[in-house]
Amino acid sequence: MLTKLSKWAMKQKNDEYNLDRANVMCRLLTGVLETLREFFIPLIVPICFEPVLLPLMNSVSTMLSARPLKVGNKRARGDDDMEENNEKHEKANSLLSVLCLTVRMAFKYDYNAIIQTATYALFSDSISRLTAVHFNMSTLSFDNFVKEDLRPLVLAMVERIEDD
């Protein structure tokens, strides 16, 4: 079931992930992690961590770190394109928060050291790039993202690796 869910969520269209499907998958994983904790970690890490969550995080952080196009007197795009782009960024911001929560919970509840140091290194590179998502966020939104999502994620990762 977990592999089918991962394949369903990771289907790409025009080299982009479906953000709604990915959001649903991450919310389900988070819900299961909240209830089953230690039991579910050995299942989620090999199936979802590097093959699913890492590419999603890289894709979303790349999408959000791109500088927005400046619009002068002449319109660079139509109003429909701007609305679609804004909606896409809102979905990406929501997915990024859920991804951070899912990864944070996996590191937090990894009491048996299932997550290896190499996986930690891959995620730390990806997470360090999240500081560049501020181009498409207001100052308050970015401050909230750092306080509520990014900082707790980094602390959980460091705490888990220090336990080794």
C-alpha positions in Angstrom: 0.0 0.0 0.0 2.8 2.4 0.8 4.6 1.8 -2.5 1.3 2.3 -4.4 0.7 5.6 -2.5 4.2 6.7 -3.3 3.9 5.9 -7.0 0.5 7.7 -7.1 1.9 10.8 -5.5 5.1 10.9 -7.5 3.5 10.8 -11.0 4.9 13.6 -13.0 3.2 15.7 -15.6 5.5 17.9 -17.7 8.4 17.3 -15.3 6.4 18.6 -12.4 5.0 16.7 -9.4 1.3 17.0 -8.6 1.5 19.1 -5.5 -2.0 18.1 -4.3 -1.2 14.4 -4.5 2.1 14.9 -2.8 0.4 16.9 0.0 -2.1 14.1 0.6 0.7 11.5 0.7 2.7 13.6 3.2 -0.3 14.2 5.4 -1.1 10.5 5.5 2.5 9.6 6.3 2.5 12.2 9.1 -0.7 10.8 10.5 0.7 7.3 10.5 3.9 8.6 12.1 2.0 10.3 14.9 0.2 7.1 15.8 2.5 4.2 15.0 5.9 5.9 15.5 8.6 3.3 16.0 6.7 0.6 14.1 6.3 2.7 11.0 9.8 4.1 10.8 11.5 0.9 9.4 8.8 0.9 6.7 8.8 4.5 5.7 12.6 5.1 5.5 13.5 2.6 2.7 10.3 3.1 0.7 9.6 6.9 1.0 12.6 8.8 2.4 15.2 9.0 -0.3 13.1 7.9 -3.3 10.0 10.1 -2.6 10.5 12.8 0.1 13.9 14.0 -0.9 13.0 14.6 -4.6 9.8 16.3 -3.5 11.7 18.6 -1.1 14.3 19.4 -3.8 11.6 20.2 -6.3 9.5 22.3 -4.0 12.5 24.3 -2.7 13.7 24.9 -6.3 10.3 26.1 -7.3 10.0 28.4 -4.3 13.5 29.8 -4.4 13.2 31.0 -8.0 13.0 34.8 -8.0 9.6 36.0 -9.1 9.3 37.9 -12.4 9.1 41.6 -12.0 6.1 43.2 -13.7 6.6 46.7 -15.0 4.3 48.9 -17.1 3.9 46.2 -19.7 2.5 42.9 -18.5 4.9 40.0 -18.6 2.1 37.5 -18.3 -1.7 37.4 -18.4 -3.8 37.7 -15.3 -4.7 34.0 -15.5 -1.0 33.0 -15.5 -0.3 35.1 -12.5 -3.2 33.6 -10.6 -2.1 30.1 -11.5 1.4 30.9 -10.5 0.2 32.3 -7.1 -1.9 29.2 -6.5 1.0 26.9 -7.4 3.2 28.8 -4.9 0.6 28.6 -2.2 0.3 24.8 -2.7 4.1 24.5 -2.7 4.4 26.4 0.6 1.7 24.2 2.1 3.5 21.1 0.8 6.8 22.3 2.1 5.4 22.8 5.6 4.0 19.2 5.6 7.2 17.8 4.2 9.2 19.4 7.0 6.8 18.0 9.5 7.0 14.5 8.0 10.8 14.5 7.9 11.0 16.0 11.4 8.7 13.3 12.9 10.7 10.6 11.1 14.0 11.8 12.6 12.3 12.4 16.0 10.9 8.9 16.3 13.9 7.0 14.8 14.9 5.4 18.1 16.4 2.3 16.4 18.7 4.4 14.1 17.1 3.3 10.9 18.0 6.6 9.2 21.7 6.4 8.3 24.2 9.2 8.3 24.3 9.3 4.5 20.6 10.0 4.4 21.1 12.7 6.9 23.7 14.3 4.7 21.4 14.2 1.6 18.6 15.8 3.6 20.9 18.4 5.2 22.0 19.6 1.8 18.4 19.9 0.7 17.2 21.6 3.9 20.0 24.1 3.8 18.6 25.3 0.4 15.3 26.0 2.1 16.7 29.3 3.4 16.4 30.6 -0.2 12.6 30.2 -0.4 12.2 33.8 1.0 12.0 35.3 -2.5 8.3 34.3 -2.8 7.3 34.8 0.8 6.6 37.9 2.8 8.9 38.7 5.7 6.3 37.5 8.2 5.6 34.3 6.3 9.3 33.5 6.0 9.8 34.2 9.7 6.9 31.9 10.6 8.3 29.2 8.3 11.7 29.3 9.9 10.2 29.3 13.5 7.5 26.7 13.0 8.9 24.4 10.3 12.6 24.8 9.5 14.1 25.3 13.0 12.3 22.3 14.6 13.3 20.1 11.7 16.9 21.0 11.9 16.9 20.5 15.7 15.3 17.1 15.4 17.8 16.0 12.8 20.8 17.2 14.8 19.4 15.6 18.0 18.9 12.2 16.2 22.4 12.2 14.6 24.0 13.2 17.9 22.5 10.1 19.5 24.7 8.0 17.2 
